[in-house]
Amino acid sequence: MRKIRQLLANLYQKYRVISPDSRSLALQNWSGKSFGNYLLRSEKKLLAQNCAHLAGYRMMHIGLIGDSCALEPFNQLHQFYIRPSGNDCAFDCSVVVAANEDLPLPSDVVDVAIVQHALEYSTSPQSVLAETARVLAPGGHMILCIFNPIGPMGLLKWPMRWVTGRLEYDFFNLRKGRVYDWLSLLNCEVIGVEDGAYNLPLGGARSFRHNSGWQKINEKIGSPWGNFYMIHAVKRVAGGISNRTGTWRPLTAKPYGSKRTNINRSPQN
């Protein structure tokens, strides 16, 4: 019985999701390698094509960054990053060191929020999504980049974790439908979904070309089996019923002895 408990404990330690604080630097180093760089460049390309035109003043980024600034295609004047540690940002940018589950921001202040693989690598994806929706302004845009469970990296997750123990495969599998439900509960409407990065996460740098035949075929037919999917959602807030009070004119009556009395009244403008 003791051996069985020890085996279960070892399996738990091997397959549990590690805190982002302890692995942020390792993931940042992975994003600079061949496949990680290919993945982030594919996402940056889709962001530039579909989201660079979004209006607003404040823009927030949560998650993996890579070797270059992920917000380069955007024109918002105030751009900043939320990072669990300040040691893994090698380039010059505005960085806020904070936990993704507890953002040090007031509500309804961010116009565009990019969440790039922060959900999968967190201990509570729902908390990260809820906190992002809280700081997002009404009508603001939320862009989610998430690993696809039915894509090459998602399908290879379990064998690669068992054989290699590499941290990049230590993530939650999040289906599109599951994320849609969470967004609906947070009053966020999904207005677009894109898939990308169809090459296998195996091999050398030549295997991760954006102009490969396999990549082009899947992009042309809109295949849903990419390594990641990108969700574009907008925060919708109902207007509600206003409590405006108006000043009413007093009752106007005809002279005494008249058969009818005017009881119509209307608010003053």
N, C-alpha and C positions, 0 to 999 in steps of 0.2 A: 504493500500500500504506500509506503514511503517513497519507493522508486517511482510509482505512478504519479504521485503528487509532484515529485521533483521534475518528472518529464513534462507534466502540464505546465509547471512554472517556467520551465525553459522555453516551451512553445509560446507561452504568453509573452515572455521577454523578447522573443524573436519576432513575433507578429504584431505586437502592440504598436500604436502610432506614437512616436516620440514627440516630445514637446518641441515647438519651433525654436525656442531659445537655444536648445542644445545642438541643433542641426542646421541652423540658418547658414553658417559659413560653409558647411559641407555641400549644401544644395546650391549655394552661390558658386562654388568651385565647379560643381557638375554643370551648371548652366553655361559655363565657358568652354566645356568640352564639345566634341563634334555633334552628338545628338542633341544635347541640351541647347547648344547654340542654334542648331537647325530648327528646333521646336520654337524657341523664342523669336527667331527671325520670321518664321511663318506667322506667328501671332501678331508681330509688329506690322507685317505686311497687310494683314486683314484689318488691323486697327487703322492704319493709314488710309486704306481704301474705303472703309465703311463708317468710320467714327471720327475722323479728323475734323469734320465740318461742324461738330457739335458746339453749340454756343455756351457761354457761361464764363464766370470769373475764376472760381476756385475748382481745382482738379486734384484728386487724391488717387494715389496708387498704393495698393496693398499686395504683397507677394513677391515673386521672383522678378529680378530686374535684368540680369545678364551683364554683358560687358559694356553696353551703351544704355543711355537713358531711354526707358520705355515710353516716355511722354514726349519725345522729340517731334512726332508728327502733329502734335496739338498746339493750339495757339492761346490757351487760357493764360492769363497774366500771372495768376498765383497757382503754381504747381508744386506739390510736395509729395513725399513718400512716407509711408508708415512702415517701420522696420522693427523687428524684435530686438535688434542690436545695432549699434552705430558703427561696428567694426567691419561690416561687410559691404560698405558703400565706398568703392574706390574712386568714384568720380564726383565732381563738384555738383551738388544738388541740395535742395532743402529736404532734410530728413527729420522726422519726428520719431523718437524711440518710444515705442509703446506696444502693448499687447493688442493683437487684432481683435480680441474679444472684448476689449475695454478701451475704446478710442477716446483720447482726451480732447474731444471736440463737442461744442454745443450741437443741439439738434437743428436740422434743416439749414445747413450752411454750405454744403458741397454741391456743386452743379453737375460734375461728372466724376464718377468713381470707377476705377478699374481694379478689379479683384482678380489677380493673375496667379492661380493655383494656391491661393491662401486657404480656400475651403478644404481642399483635400489634405493639406499638410497641417491642419489644426486639430486640436483635441475635441473641438465642438464646432463643426461646420455651421450648424444652425445659429450659434451665437455670433459668429463672424458675419453671417449674412444679415442677421437682425440688427447688429450694430452698424453695419454699412447703410442699411435702409434708414436707420434713425438719423444719421448725420446728413443724409441726402435730402436736398431741398425738394419741395413739391414740384413736379415736372422735371426733376433732375434725371440724369441718365446713369444707369449702372451697367458696366460691361464685365461679364464673368468669363474667364478662361479656365476651363476644367478638363482634366484628363478624361477621355472617353473610355468607359468600361468595356465596350465592345470593339475598341480600336486595338492596334498592335501592342501598344504599351500596356493597356489595360488587361489584355489577354495573357501577356507574358509576366504580369505582376507577380503571381504566386510562385511559379518556378524560379524566377530571377531572385526573389527574396530568399527562397530556400537555398539556392546554389551560391549566390554572391553576397547576400546580406547588405546590398548597397542601399543607401538611404533614399535615393530617388524613387525606389519602388515601394517605399513605406508610406502609402497614401490611402485615403478612403476612396472606394468606388462610389461615385455619385451619378446615378442615371439622370437623364434629362427630365423625365417625368417627375422625379423626386424633387429636383430643383425648381421645376415649374410650380409644384404645390407649395413649396416654401415661399416663393416669390408672391404667389397669390395671397397667402396669409398676411404678407407684409404690404399689401396694396400696391404691388409692382406688376405692371403689365408687360409681358414679353412681346416685343415687336419685331424681333429678328433672331435667327439662329444660323450660324455658319460652322462648317467642319473644315479641318485642315491638317497638314503634315501627315501624309499617308505612308511614308516610307517606314520600314521596320527599324526598331531601335537597336539594330545589330550591324556590325561591320565597321569599316573605316569611314573617312570623310567623304569618299566617293559615293557611298551609299545614301548620303543625305543631300542630294542635289535637288534644288527646287524645280529644275527643268527636266527631270527624269520623265520617261514615258509613262510610268505607273502613276506618278504624281499628276501629270497632265490629264490622263484619262479619268481619274477619280474627281478631279476638280471640274472637268467638263460635264460629267453626269451628276454631280452633286452628291457623291457617295457619303453616307453617314458613318463610315468606318475609319475616320481619321484618328490620329493620336489624341486630338483635343477637339472640343466644341466650344464655340463662343456664343454666349447669350447676351442680347441687348434688351434691357428692360427699362421702363420708365415708371417713376413713382407717381401714382395717382392719388390725389387727396380730394374727397368730396367737399363741396362748398358749405353744406350745412344750411341752417336757417338763421338768418341774421336777427338781432334783437334791437333793431333801430326803433326809436320812439319818435313820434311826431307830435307837434303841438296842434290841437284841434280847435277849430273855431267854436265859439259858444252857439247854443241854439238860437236861431233867428225865427222870430214869431211875427205874425201879422198883427196889426192894431187890435185892441180889445173889441169884441163884438163880431169879429170875422168868423165865418163858418169853418175855415180851414186854417190849420197851423203848419208852417213849414218846419219839418223836423230833420231835413237833410243837413248833413254836416260833412265836411271834407277836410283833410289835413292841409296845413299851410306849407307851401313850398319855400 
